[in-house]
Amino acid sequence: MNGPLLFIFFCSTFLPSSSLTTTTTTTTTTRPGIKYTTSLILGLPNVGKSTLLNKLVGTPFAVATNRPQTTRKTSFGIVRSINNNTEQNAPFLEPGLARVWDTPGIVDSYLTVGKDESKLWDVCMSKVTKILSYVDSVIVVLDGGKYGVDDNVSGDSGSGGTWESDLCVLKQWLCHDSSTSNTERRLIVVVNKFDKISPTAESALLTSVRGEFPTAVAVLPIAASTDKFCGSLDVVKGLLVGSEEQIISGLNKLNPDFSSLYESGIVAPNFLTTPTTQRLVFSTDCPRALLNMGDDVDELYTDVSERFIASEYIRGVIFEQLKAEIPYGTEVEITQFTEQSEKNKVRMLDATIYVNRESQKPIVIGAKGKQVKEIGIASRKKLETFFGSRIHLELSVKVLEGWRGDESNLKKFGYLSYKRV
């Protein structure tokens, strides 16, 4: 074997041709030529979806912890090609922007969560279903650490389930409500935590995944929490935004001997030469909501506000520091957020931590306020790193009895809001 790239599988039906020219779409916007696709990251809890999105975007805006079900709300990140200003006759698509949704890990709210929070997870899963119905592509993330583990053990991810059961759940979701789903969406499969796989099992693992998802455009090894297999990230970016240059660059990073891929048959010999009218991802004009930002769109990396990011960072620290079920009954609301300016060198943040039951409040506060102080210190450090400025953070803890099952409170915290940009 000649490195991990020898285990990368491509479905040649969906791959670009070097002789293919794109059809130029006339647009009345002020920034013609920027193309735009939508994608969703789908997977079980704690398989590394948020970490992968942060790597693709290049900014760690999505909260990621080692606890399952940390992500509750859907948000998207903007993934860019190497160069948005390519020639109009460039092969494949006109590279541009990809809006990639980070979503909660798939759960069955009636079987895997408590009765009082089933409403919360019903709402979360309904949003995943809605976005899945219209995106141009889906990135399925698998936990490679579960492969080969005994069926009675779910691996070290804490996501529950086995390798086989995870595959079954994912395939069911991809086929969910096929009457209204986008049947032309493309599928990209990544096997995360590939650094934990024994070298002797790598080939069998990716061969198995290819068999489970035969229509996938690509099956790629990834270790999202490390710098290993960074070539796979470039391939995913290239597939999303239609950059042939980025795809080939990523392949070469994984295996400089590109010709060996043809000889192995893993990449078809006609990879770049067979004409095809099928696009990898159907692109459309960039949404007016983004174009109206003018030059600021070049700096845009997500749709969520800095207040939202701050609340998620604090909630992430709660997940890291508190044990058992306590974090799952918490929600964080930013009540004050001042922007940094020449006059205000320090950002002032006030946040309220809501708990689901009265008995949880003293646990979050801790003896003599020690626990909430530790949460504040750790949160402030992370926020200062992210925002690149000094932060003054004040935390308070309040009880909102049964908020996870109350529709008005779910609306208050933004779970029932929905927008399609």
C-alpha positions in Angstrom: 0.0 0.0 0.0 1.2 3.5 -0.8 -0.2 5.6 2.1 -3.8 6.4 3.0 -4.7 7.8 -0.3 -4.7 4.3 -1.8 -7.9 3.8 0.2 -9.7 6.8 -1.2 -12.6 5.8 -3.4 -14.3 8.0 -6.0 -17.5 7.4 -8.0 -16.3 8.5 -11.4 -19.9 9.3 -12.5 -19.9 12.5 -10.6 -16.3 13.6 -11.2 -15.2 16.6 -13.4 -13.7 16.5 -16.9 -10.8 18.7 -17.8 -12.6 19.5 -21.1 -15.8 20.5 -19.5 -16.8 24.1 -19.6 -19.3 25.7 -17.3 -22.4 27.5 -18.4 -22.2 31.1 -17.3 -25.4 32.3 -15.5 -26.4 35.9 -16.0 -27.0 37.7 -12.8 -28.1 41.2 -11.9 -26.0 41.3 -8.7 -23.0 43.5 -8.3 -20.7 40.5 -7.9 -21.3 38.1 -10.8 -19.3 34.9 -11.0 -19.5 34.0 -7.3 -21.3 30.7 -7.2 -22.9 29.2 -4.2 -23.8 25.7 -3.0 -25.4 24.3 0.2 -24.3 21.3 2.2 -25.2 19.6 5.5 -23.0 17.7 7.9 -24.8 14.6 9.1 -23.8 12.1 11.7 -24.4 10.6 15.1 -23.6 12.5 18.3 -19.9 13.2 19.0 -18.4 12.0 15.8 -16.6 15.3 15.1 -19.1 17.2 12.9 -18.5 20.6 14.5 -14.7 20.1 14.6 -14.8 19.2 10.9 -16.8 22.3 10.1 -14.4 24.5 12.0 -11.5 23.0 10.0 -13.3 23.5 6.7 -14.2 27.1 7.5 -10.9 27.9 9.2 -12.4 29.6 12.3 -13.4 27.7 15.4 -16.8 29.3 15.8 -18.8 26.1 16.3 -18.7 24.7 19.9 -17.1 21.3 20.1 -16.5 19.2 23.2 -15.8 15.5 24.0 -19.4 15.1 25.3 -22.2 13.8 23.0 -25.1 16.1 22.0 -23.2 19.3 22.6 -24.6 20.8 19.4 -28.3 21.6 19.6 -28.8 24.5 17.1 -28.2 24.5 13.4 -25.8 27.1 12.1 -23.7 27.3 8.9 -20.2 28.1 8.0 -18.9 29.5 4.8 -16.3 27.4 2.9 -14.4 29.1 0.2 -12.4 27.9 -2.8 -8.8 28.8 -3.4 -9.7 31.7 -5.7 -13.2 33.0 -6.3 -12.2 34.9 -9.4 -11.5 32.0 -11.9 -11.8 32.2 -15.6 -15.3 31.7 -16.9 -14.2 28.7 -19.0 -12.6 26.9 -16.2 -13.5 23.2 -15.9 -16.0 21.9 -13.4 -18.0 24.6 -11.6 -17.1 28.2 -11.2 -15.5 28.0 -7.7 -17.1 30.2 -5.1 -18.8 29.7 -1.8 -20.4 26.7 0.0 -22.7 27.2 2.9 -22.2 24.1 5.1 -24.7 23.5 7.9 -23.5 22.1 11.3 -26.4 20.1 12.8 -27.1 18.2 16.1 -26.2 14.6 16.2 -29.0 12.3 15.1 -31.0 11.0 18.1 -34.3 9.3 18.6 -36.0 11.6 21.1 -38.3 8.9 22.3 -35.6 6.3 23.0 -32.4 8.1 23.8 -33.3 11.1 25.8 -35.4 11.8 28.9 -39.1 12.5 28.7 -38.8 16.1 29.7 -36.4 16.9 26.9 -38.0 15.0 24.1 -39.7 18.2 22.9 -36.3 19.9 22.6 -34.8 17.1 20.5 -38.0 16.8 18.4 -37.4 20.4 17.4 -33.7 19.8 16.8 -34.3 16.8 14.6 -37.1 18.5 12.6 -34.6 21.2 11.6 -32.1 18.6 10.4 -34.9 17.0 8.3 -35.9 20.3 6.8 -32.4 21.3 5.8 -31.7 17.8 4.5 -34.6 18.2 2.1 -33.0 21.0 0.0 -29.2 21.0 0.4 -27.1 20.3 -2.7 -24.8 17.8 -0.9 -24.5 15.9 2.3 -21.3 15.2 4.2 -21.8 12.0 6.2 -19.4 11.7 9.1 -18.6 8.3 10.6 -16.7 7.5 13.8 -13.8 5.4 12.6 -12.9 4.6 16.2 -15.9 2.3 16.4 -14.9 0.1 13.5 -13.9 -3.4 14.6 -15.0 -2.7 18.2 -17.1 -5.5 19.8 -20.8 -5.1 19.3 -21.3 -4.7 23.1 -19.0 -1.7 23.2 -19.8 1.6 21.5 -16.2 2.8 21.4 -14.8 5.9 23.1 -17.0 8.5 21.5 -19.9 8.3 24.0 -22.3 8.6 21.1 -23.9 5.2 21.9 -24.5 2.5 19.3 -22.1 0.4 17.4 -20.5 0.8 14.0 -23.2 -1.3 12.3 -26.1 0.4 14.1 -24.7 3.8 13.2 -24.5 2.9 9.5 -28.1 1.7 9.7 -29.3 5.0 11.3 -27.5 7.1 8.8 -28.8 5.3 5.7 -32.3 5.6 7.1 -31.9 9.3 7.5 -30.5 9.7 4.0 -33.6 8.0 2.6 -36.0 9.8 5.0 -39.1 11.3 3.4 -37.7 10.6 -0.1 -40.9 12.1 -1.7 -39.8 15.6 -0.7 -36.1 15.3 -0.4 -33.6 16.6 -3.0 -32.9 13.3 -4.8 -30.1 14.9 -6.8 -28.0 15.9 -3.9 -24.4 14.6 -3.8 -23.0 12.5 -1.0 -19.5 12.8 0.5 -18.5 10.4 3.2 -15.7 11.0 5.6 -14.4 8.6 8.2 -13.3 10.7 11.1 -10.8 9.7 13.9 -8.9 7.7 11.2 -5.7 8.2 13.2 -7.1 5.6 15.7 -7.4 3.0 13.0 -4.9 0.2 12.8 -2.9 0.4 9.6 -3.9 -3.2 8.9 -7.6 -2.3 9.1 -7.5 0.9 6.9 -8.2 -0.8 3.6 -11.0 -3.1 4.9 -12.6 -0.1 6.7 -12.8 2.2 3.6 -13.8 -0.7 1.4 -16.6 -1.5 3.8 -17.8 2.2 3.8 -17.7 2.3 0.0 -19.9 -0.8 0.0 -22.4 0.8 2.4 -22.5 4.1 0.4 -22.0 3.1 -3.2 -23.2 6.4 -4.7 -20.9 8.5 -2.6 -18.7 10.9 -4.7 -15.8 10.3 -2.3 -14.9 8.3 0.8 -12.1 10.0 2.7 -10.1 9.4 5.8 -10.0 12.3 8.2 -8.7 13.1 11.7 -10.5 16.4 12.3 -9.0 17.1 15.7 -5.4 16.8 14.3 -3.4 17.9 11.3 -3.3 14.4 9.9 -5.0 13.7 6.5 -5.2 17.4 5.8 -5.3 16.6 2.1 -8.7 15.1 2.7 -9.9 18.4 3.9 -8.8 20.1 0.7 -10.5 17.4 -1.3 -13.8 18.0 0.6 -13.5 21.8 0.1 -12.8 21.3 -3.6 -15.8 19.0 -4.0 -18.0 21.5 -2.2 -17.1 24.6 -4.1 -16.2 23.0 -7.4 -12.5 23.6 -7.4 -10.7 21.0 -9.5 -7.4 22.6 -8.5 -8.2 22.1 -4.8 -9.3 18.5 -5.3 -6.1 17.6 -7.1 -4.0 19.5 -4.5 -5.6 17.5 -1.8 -5.1 14.2 -3.5 -1.4 15.0 -4.0 -1.0 15.9 -0.4 -2.3 12.5 0.6 -0.2 10.7 -2.0 2.3 12.5 -4.3 2.3 9.5 -6.7 -1.0 10.4 -8.3 -0.6 8.1 -11.2 -0.7 5.0 -8.9 -4.3 5.8 -8.2 -5.1 5.1 -11.9 -3.2 1.8 -11.8 -5.0 0.7 -8.7 -8.4 1.5 -10.2 -9.4 3.4 -7.1 -9.6 6.5 -9.2 -10.9 5.7 -12.7 -8.4 6.2 -15.6 -10.9 8.6 -17.1 -11.0 10.7 -14.0 -10.1 14.0 -15.8 -10.7 13.1 -19.5 -14.2 11.6 -19.9 -16.7 14.3 -20.8 -19.8 14.3 -18.6 -22.7 16.7 -18.2 -23.2 15.9 -14.6 -22.0 18.4 -12.0 -20.7 17.4 -8.6 -22.8 20.0 -6.8 -25.4 22.1 -8.6 -24.5 25.8 -8.0 -26.7 28.8 -8.0 -26.2 32.5 -7.8 -24.9 33.7 -4.5 -27.9 34.7 -2.3 -28.7 38.4 -2.2 -28.4 38.4 1.6 -24.7 37.7 1.2 -24.1 39.9 -1.9 -25.7 42.9 -0.1 -22.8 42.8 2.4 -20.5 44.1 -0.4 -16.9 43.6 0.4 -17.8 42.3 3.9 -18.8 39.0 2.4 -15.1 38.2 2.0 -14.8 38.2 5.8 -18.0 36.3 6.4 -17.6 32.9 7.9 -21.0 32.1 9.5 -24.6 33.3 9.8 -24.7 33.4 13.6 -23.9 36.5 15.8 -21.0 37.0 18.1 -23.5 36.9 21.0 -24.5 33.4 19.9 -20.9 32.3 19.6 -20.2 33.6 23.1 -23.2 31.8 24.6 -22.1 28.6 22.9 -18.5 28.9 24.2 -19.8 29.2 27.7 -22.2 26.3 27.3 -19.3 24.3 25.9 -17.3 25.0 29.1 -20.3 23.8 31.1 -20.3 20.5 29.2 -16.6 20.1 29.9 -16.7 20.9 33.6 -20.0 19.5 34.8 -20.7 15.8 34.9 -23.6 13.4 34.4 -26.8 15.0 33.1 -26.3 18.5 34.4 -25.0 20.1 31.2 -28.0 18.8 29.2 -30.4 20.8 31.4 -28.5 24.1 30.9 -28.9 26.9 28.4 -26.9 30.1 28.2 -28.3 33.6 27.3 -26.2 36.6 26.7 -27.9 39.6 28.4 -25.2 42.2 27.7 -22.6 42.3 24.9 -20.6 45.4 24.2 -18.5 45.7 21.1 -14.8 46.5 21.4 -13.9 50.0 20.2 -11.1 52.5 20.6 -13.0 53.8 23.6 -14.0 50.4 25.0 -10.9 48.3 25.0 -12.6 45.5 27.0 -15.7 43.7 25.8 -18.3 43.5 28.6 -20.3 40.3 28.6 -23.2 39.4 31.0 -24.6 35.9 30.7 -27.3 33.9 32.5 -27.0 30.2 32.9 -30.5 28.6 33.0 -30.9 25.2 34.6 -33.9 22.8 34.2 -34.5 22.0 37.8 -34.0 23.7 41.2 -31.8 20.9 42.4 -29.3 21.7 39.6 -28.7 25.3 40.6 -26.5 24.7 43.6 -24.4 22.2 41.6 -23.7 24.8 38.9 -22.9 27.5 41.5 -20.8 25.2 43.7 -19.7 25.6 47.3 -19.2 29.3 47.9 -19.6 30.0 44.2 -16.5 28.0 43.3 -17.9 26.1 40.4 -19.5 29.0 38.6 -16.3 31.0 39.1 -14.3 28.2 37.4 -16.8 28.2 34.5 -16.4 31.9 34.2 -12.6 31.8 34.2 -12.4 29.1 31.6 -15.0 30.7 29.4 -13.3 34.1 29.6 -10.0 32.6 28.4 -11.6 30.9 25.5 -13.6 34.0 24.5 -10.5 36.2 24.7 -8.7 33.8 22.4 -11.5 33.7 19.9 -12.3 37.4 19.9 -8.7 38.6 20.2 -9.6 41.1 22.9 -9.9 41.4 26.7 -13.2 40.2 28.1 -15.0 41.0 31.3 -17.5 38.3 32.0 -20.3 38.2 34.6 -22.3 35.0 35.1 -25.5 34.4 37.0 -27.5 31.2 37.4 -31.3 30.9 37.3 -33.9 28.2 37.3 -36.3 27.8 34.4 -38.2 24.7 35.4 -38.8 22.2 32.6 -37.6 24.7 29.9 -36.7 21.8 27.5 -40.3 20.7 27.2 -41.9 24.1 27.0 -42.5 25.6 23.6 -42.4 29.2 24.8 -39.0 28.7 26.3 -37.7 26.9 23.3 -38.8 29.9 21.2 -37.2 32.2 23.7 -33.8 30.5 23.3 -34.1 30.4 19.5 -34.8 26.7 18.9 -38.0 27.3 17.0 -36.6 30.0 14.7 -35.8 28.9 11.1 -34.4 30.7 8.1 -33.3 29.5 4.8 -30.7 31.9 3.3 
